[in-house]
């Protein structure tokens, strides 16, 4: 039990730069307190003490602001960062090394008892602030859920889910939460170098429009040069055979 507690404290020290000491983490981090109380509640739930398990869960919610159903399964080195307003449903499963921020809901969309109604998070998953993961599906190892995303379908390992409803951005390589800065893996709040595909498309359109404006400006500059040269080359004495450049005519044609 104590080795597991030490592991939980160490994972907080690794992922939260504001944590200054083990004593501070042990006494002042509600995410750690919620984990410890949940283990007690889960033990009671698994041994048939349903009411006692719910009571411990209720006390934990009152003390920490984190509501975890005693039936939920939580792995090792799970970090609830800030985590006020987090709700974890009865059949939810959270894998080792996950990081969950404030306002997250691991909820269900079914009212049938005895079924898998809540999501399963793989190892090293990051669920950002305000995200809602709803349904009995699997979020793969190393996946990231963006802030305020609403996820209603499975997320592959290493992918990122953003938007409402969430769109899946495949990951180039699996990255997770359970890593230090030197490893370059931990992505706080699910931030990655990749972006929302719709944002990338909009940026492409903006860049293309800007490039077209530049090309049009260059074209008009070339036309002005040719127009000036054409006026010099015109011979007034032979007006019947001479054709000068007509800028206004070209303007009208382009306008059409």
PyMOL commands that set and color helices and strands:
alter all, ss='L'
color gray80, all
select helices_A, chain A and resi 2-15+22-28+30-46+50-64+188-190+197-233+236-238+247-255
alter helices_A, ss='H'
color red, helices_A
select strands_A, chain A and resi 67-68+73-74+79-80+87-88+93-94+99-100+105-107+120-121+126-127+132-134+138-139+144-145+150-151+160-162+167-169
alter strands_A, ss='S'
color yellow, strands_A
deselect
rebuild
show_as cartoon
